[in-house]
Amino acid sequence: ATEHELAARDLGFFTYHAVPDRPAGGGGPPTDLAGLLDGGWLRAEPIVYEDFLPRSAAGIFRSNLDDTGPGDRTREGDGEDGAYDADRLSAAMGRDVLDPFALYERQRDRSLALLPHALRPTRAPRHQGAS
């Protein structure tokens, strides 16, 4: 599938921008996202997925903060496999680890809210690609 098809079917996260030099003709804009994209009213720009791999990164941060190496899984509280999750990474860094999908959804929604009123889809897309 093309980026255009993914955006029109809401199968990825995109920001949306009005096309200033859209060819005239054909009446007013459609009211759905796919129609706005297909008609050239909007352009979709993919949001790049930035995965920091919190599970492995927490081990890296831990080994930088104390004397244990990444192979030492015997410390109390490390669990059976010594795995770290976003909560433990957050604690190690001293700041929140954001949910990337919630962040991307906010970026998408903000871009839609900034569109001229006539170009806003009547029904905001609901991302179908993530679980």
C-alpha positions as CSV (number, residue, x, y, z in Angstrom):
1,A,0.0,0.0,0.0
2,T,1.1,3.6,-0.6
3,E,1.4,6.2,2.1
4,H,-1.6,7.9,0.5
5,E,-3.7,4.7,0.8
6,L,-2.5,4.2,4.4
7,A,-3.6,7.7,5.3
8,A,-6.9,7.5,3.5
9,R,-7.7,4.2,5.3
10,D,-6.3,5.5,8.6
11,L,-3.8,2.6,8.9
12,G,-0.9,4.7,10.1
13,F,-0.3,8.0,11.9
14,F,-0.1,11.1,9.7
15,T,-0.3,14.9,10.1
16,Y,-2.6,16.6,7.7
17,H,-2.0,19.9,5.8
18,A,-4.2,22.0,3.5
19,V,-3.0,22.1,-0.1
20,P,-2.7,25.8,-0.9
21,D,-2.3,25.4,-4.7
22,R,-5.1,22.8,-5.2
23,P,-6.6,23.1,-8.8
24,A,-9.9,24.8,-8.8
25,G,-13.2,23.2,-9.9
26,G,-15.6,20.6,-8.7
27,G,-17.4,22.5,-5.9
28,G,-16.8,22.3,-2.2
29,P,-14.6,19.9,-0.3
30,P,-15.8,16.4,0.7
31,T,-16.5,15.8,4.4
32,D,-14.5,12.6,4.8
33,L,-10.7,12.2,5.2
34,A,-10.3,9.8,2.3
35,G,-12.3,12.2,0.0
36,L,-10.2,15.2,1.2
37,L,-7.0,13.3,0.4
38,D,-8.2,11.8,-2.9
39,G,-9.5,15.2,-4.1
40,G,-6.2,16.9,-3.4
41,W,-7.6,19.1,-0.6
42,L,-5.2,17.7,2.0
43,R,-1.8,16.3,2.0
44,A,-0.8,13.6,4.5
45,E,2.7,13.6,6.0
46,P,3.7,10.3,7.9
47,I,4.7,10.6,11.5
48,V,8.0,8.7,11.9
49,Y,7.8,5.9,14.4
50,E,10.6,6.4,17.0
51,D,10.9,3.3,19.2
52,F,13.4,3.6,22.0
53,L,13.1,-0.1,23.0
54,P,12.4,0.5,26.7
55,R,13.0,-3.1,27.7
56,S,16.6,-3.1,26.6
57,A,17.3,0.5,27.2
58,A,16.5,0.1,30.9
59,G,19.3,-2.4,31.3
60,I,21.7,0.0,29.6
61,F,20.6,2.9,31.9
62,R,20.9,0.6,34.9
63,S,24.4,-0.5,34.0
64,N,25.4,3.1,33.6
65,L,24.0,4.0,37.0
66,D,25.5,1.3,39.1
67,D,28.4,-1.3,39.0
68,T,26.4,-4.2,37.6
69,G,26.9,-5.1,34.0
70,P,24.1,-5.9,31.6
71,G,24.6,-9.6,32.1
72,D,24.0,-9.6,35.9
73,R,20.4,-10.7,36.4
74,T,20.7,-11.7,40.0
75,R,19.8,-8.5,41.7
76,E,16.7,-8.6,43.9
77,G,13.6,-7.4,42.1
78,D,14.8,-8.1,38.6
79,G,12.2,-10.9,38.1
80,E,12.9,-14.2,36.5
81,D,14.5,-12.9,33.3
82,G,15.7,-9.5,34.6
83,A,13.4,-7.8,32.2
84,Y,12.7,-4.1,32.5
85,D,9.5,-2.4,31.3
86,A,8.6,1.2,30.7
87,D,7.8,1.8,34.4
88,R,11.3,0.7,35.4
89,L,12.9,2.7,32.6
90,S,10.9,5.7,33.7
91,A,12.2,5.3,37.3
92,A,15.8,4.9,36.1
93,M,15.6,8.1,34.0
94,G,13.5,10.1,36.5
95,R,10.9,11.1,33.9
96,D,7.9,9.6,32.2
97,V,8.1,7.3,29.2
98,L,5.4,8.4,26.8
99,D,3.0,6.0,25.0
100,P,4.1,6.6,21.4
101,F,0.7,5.8,20.0
102,A,-1.0,8.3,22.3
103,L,1.6,10.9,21.3
104,Y,1.1,10.2,17.6
105,E,-2.6,10.4,17.9
106,R,-2.3,13.8,19.6
107,Q,0.0,15.0,16.8
108,R,-2.6,13.9,14.2
109,D,-5.5,15.4,16.1
110,R,-3.7,18.7,16.4
111,S,-3.0,18.9,12.7
112,L,-6.6,18.3,11.9
113,A,-7.7,21.0,14.4
114,L,-5.4,23.5,12.7
115,L,-7.0,22.9,9.3
116,P,-9.4,25.6,8.0
117,H,-12.9,24.7,9.2
118,A,-14.1,23.8,5.7
119,L,-11.4,21.2,5.4
120,R,-11.8,19.4,8.7
121,P,-13.3,15.9,8.3
122,T,-16.8,15.7,9.9
123,R,-15.7,12.5,11.6
124,A,-12.2,12.4,12.9
125,P,-10.2,9.3,11.9
126,R,-9.9,6.6,14.5
127,H,-6.7,4.8,14.1
128,Q,-7.2,1.1,13.3
129,G,-3.6,0.1,13.0
130,A,-2.5,-0.2,16.6
131,S,-3.9,-2.5,19.3
